[in-house]
């Protein structure tokens, strides 16, 4: 069940919100856990027992880590718990890929190959693994207390706003709200606005650009020229940002409706001026997870330059592999890590001396080349698209050309996407709120009423536009669901 489906918007969400508000505080967690399980069963019912079994095992490991005192016993318990979680992920997500590559080597050596068949991928297993590993590690480190209530731990892992596609939430960030939280009108209203903004990003921008990108990328490689290649790449660059940041906004908004706060997951990453800065702004919950649970334990930057660079490459190799069992993702991760290393070696200082618009151009070119590798199914397809972007494509533009795919609507969408990927709209909105507060302080409660009515009317218009796309059942992929 997607957040943009009519069943979710008009049936599931209203019932969940109304019942949650009506229940006494002691029953709200049980209600949210029950509807989160229903939400998961709606799309992946055959794996719900697996998810509950994983939660039970991690709950028991957490209890052990909380009770054990001897350092060696605690280390062994943590290692066993983390290994169990990673083994589950390895089997379901990577076994087919690993065996396929092993089979290639076996066939080359003239040995019998292995057949593991098709292994279905449980929805949300990557995010479940990151949540459980961070929980066990934090209990081991003593940064949080082990959770004695299994329902609270299950709700932390299964809470439906972040269950399928994140963001990655630390238990320390939500444990207080799981134990005791209040529901305020202002927080609920903020949650609605945030959810609506995310839905608009997804339906009005990401989906429309996705349709164009996919149309171009389904063309035969021999028909691609520079114009088509750049159009598809730019559309996909904005698609993946507004798709995933829109989903994160919806998840954050939903959590606020229940009195739970998630950290921000995006901070205008395309406004960065270096790859290093980009990864401080893009998918913040993922990059901070790898920093705290992989990079720092490997030694971080504490053991000299060579070790630092090696640690960065390991982190981004794993980051790429986390996104999917494919050589394209692995190469994409190594590509990102290589730029972080090169920037540390001196490129960052060169970029810093450039005119600021040129810094943004540098970042855009690096990121878009990376998205080509990320998007294409194979490295050879990615290479073909990159060659076409460099003017080395074989398409002559007679049968397929940019004019067939780039109309006034796409131009407008690209302009809006570029605008809303910058901090400017957010700053204007903050300025409007500050102006409202000054009016209220000086002239009383009713002074800013016209501005507030205009803002409500704008939200209603945005909602109407979104619902019109929902009613049309238009093209509606969610990129990060496959990760």
Residue pairs with C-beta under 8 A, 6 or more apart in sequence:
1 7
1 8
1 12
1 39
1 42
1 43
2 8
2 476
2 478
3 9
3 195
3 199
3 202
3 247
3 250
3 254
4 199
4 202
4 203
4 466
4 470
4 476
5 470
6 470
6 471
9 467
9 470
12 35
12 39
13 254
16 31
16 32
16 35
17 257
17 258
19 31
20 28
20 31
20 32
20 258
21 183
23 31
25 180
25 181
28 181
28 258
29 151
29 152
29 155
29 178
30 151
32 155
32 159
32 160
32 258
33 151
33 154
33 155
33 158
35 160
36 155
36 158
36 159
36 160
36 163
37 48
37 52
37 158
39 160
39 163
40 47
40 48
40 51
40 123
40 124
40 158
40 160
40 163
40 164
41 48
43 123
43 164
44 122
44 123
44 124
46 120
47 122
47 123
50 88
50 122
51 122
51 128
51 157
51 158
52 154
54 85
54 88
54 128
54 132
55 132
55 150
55 153
55 154
55 157
55 158
56 150
57 81
57 84
58 81
58 85
58 132
58 135
58 136
58 153
58 157
59 147
59 150
59 153
59 154
61 77
61 78
61 80
61 81
61 84
61 136
62 135
62 136
62 139
62 146
62 147
62 153
63 146
63 148
64 77
65 74
65 77
65 78
65 81
65 136
65 139
65 140
65 146
66 139
66 145
66 146
67 146
68 74
68 77
74 140
75 140
77 140
78 136
78 137
78 140
81 132
81 136
82 133
82 136
82 137
85 129
85 132
85 133
85 136
86 129
86 133
88 125
88 129
89 125
89 126
89 129
91 119
92 119
92 120
92 121
92 122
92 125
93 121
93 125
93 126
93 325
94 321
94 325
95 116
95 119
96 116
96 118
96 119
96 325
97 325
97 326
98 325
99 114
99 116
102 114
103 113
103 114
106 112
106 113
106 114
107 113
121 482
123 164
123 481
124 163
124 164
124 165
126 322
126 483
127 162
127 163
127 164
127 165
127 166
127 168
128 157
128 163
130 168
130 286
130 289
131 156
131 157
131 168
131 169
131 171
132 157
133 293
134 168
134 170
134 171
134 289
134 292
134 293
135 144
135 147
135 153
135 156
135 157
135 171
137 293
138 144
138 170
138 171
138 172
139 145
139 146
143 172
144 171
144 172
144 175
147 153
147 156
147 171
147 175
152 175
152 178
152 179
153 171
155 178
156 169
156 171
156 174
156 175
156 178
159 169
159 174
159 255
159 260
160 254
161 250
161 251
161 252
161 254
161 255
161 262
162 168
162 169
162 251
162 255
162 262
164 481
165 244
165 247
165 251
165 478
165 480
165 481
165 483
166 247
166 248
166 251
166 265
166 283
166 285
166 286
166 480
167 248
167 251
167 252
167 262
167 263
167 265
167 283
167 284
167 285
167 286
168 285
168 286
168 289
169 262
169 263
169 285
173 261
173 262
173 263
174 260
174 261
174 262
177 259
177 260
177 261
178 260
181 258
181 259
181 260
182 259
183 258
183 259
184 259
187 256
187 259
188 256
188 257
190 253
190 256
191 252
191 253
191 254
191 255
191 256
191 257
192 253
192 257
193 253
193 459
194 249
194 250
194 252
194 253
194 256
195 249
195 250
195 253
195 254
195 257
196 253
196 459
196 462
196 463
196 466
197 246
197 249
197 253
197 462
198 245
198 246
198 247
198 248
198 249
198 250
198 251
198 252
198 253
199 246
199 250
199 466
200 246
200 462
200 465
200 466
201 242
201 243
201 245
201 246
201 249
201 420
202 242
202 243
202 246
202 247
202 250
203 465
203 466
203 469
203 470
203 474
203 476
204 465
204 466
204 469
205 238
205 242
205 246
205 413
205 416
205 417
205 420
206 238
206 239
206 240
206 241
206 242
206 243
206 246
207 243
207 469
207 474
207 475
207 476
207 477
208 409
208 410
208 413
209 235
209 236
209 238
209 239
209 242
209 410
209 413
209 414
209 417
210 235
210 236
210 239
210 243
210 475
210 477
211 475
212 231
212 232
212 235
212 405
212 406
212 410
213 232
213 233
213 235
213 236
213 239
213 375
215 405
216 224
216 228
216 229
216 231
216 232
216 235
216 405
217 232
217 236
217 375
217 376
217 385
219 228
219 395
219 400
221 381
221 384
221 385
221 388
221 394
222 394
222 395
223 394
223 395
223 399
223 400
224 384
224 385
224 388
224 393
224 394
224 395
225 388
225 393
225 395
225 396
225 397
225 401
226 388
226 389
226 390
226 391
226 393
227 397
227 401
227 402
228 388
228 393
228 395
228 397
228 400
228 401
228 402
228 405
229 385
229 388
229 389
229 393
230 389
231 402
231 405
231 406
232 385
233 368
233 371
233 372
233 385
233 389
234 368
234 414
235 410
235 414
236 371
236 375
237 270
237 364
237 367
237 368
237 371
238 414
238 417
238 418
238 421
239 479
240 371
240 374
240 375
240 479
241 266
241 269
241 270
241 417
241 421
242 417
242 420
242 421
243 477
243 478
243 479
243 480
244 266
244 283
244 479
244 480
245 265
245 266
247 478
247 480
248 265
248 266
251 262
252 261
252 262
252 264
252 265
255 261
255 262
263 284
263 285
264 284
265 283
265 284
265 285
266 281
266 282
266 283
266 284
267 280
267 281
267 284
268 281
268 421
268 422
268 423
268 426
269 278
269 281
269 282
270 278
270 363
270 364
270 367
270 421
270 422
271 281
271 360
271 421
271 422
271 423
272 278
272 280
272 281
272 363
273 351
273 352
273 356
273 359
273 360
273 362
273 363
274 343
274 348
274 351
274 352
274 359
274 362
274 363
275 336
275 339
275 340
275 343
275 363
275 366
275 367
276 340
276 343
276 344
276 348
277 363
278 363
278 367
279 287
279 336
279 340
280 287
286 319
286 322
287 319
290 315
290 318
290 319
291 315
294 314
294 315
294 318
295 311
295 312
295 315
298 311
298 314
298 315
299 307
299 308
299 311
300 308
300 311
301 308
301 311
305 344
308 344
309 341
309 344
312 337
312 340
312 341
312 344
313 334
313 337
313 338
313 341
315 337
316 333
316 334
316 336
316 337
316 340
317 330
317 333
317 334
317 337
318 333
319 333
319 336
319 337
320 329
320 330
320 331
320 332
320 333
320 334
320 336
321 329
321 330
321 333
322 483
323 329
323 332
323 333
323 374
323 483
324 482
324 483
326 377
327 378
327 379
328 373
328 374
328 376
328 377
328 378
328 379
328 382
329 374
331 373
331 379
332 370
332 373
332 374
335 369
335 370
335 373
336 370
339 347
339 366
343 351
351 359
351 362
352 359
354 362
369 386
372 382
372 385
372 386
372 389
373 379
373 382
375 382
376 382
376 385
384 393
387 393
388 395
419 425
432 451
432 455
435 448
435 451
436 448
436 451
436 452
437 448
439 447
439 448
439 451
440 447
440 448
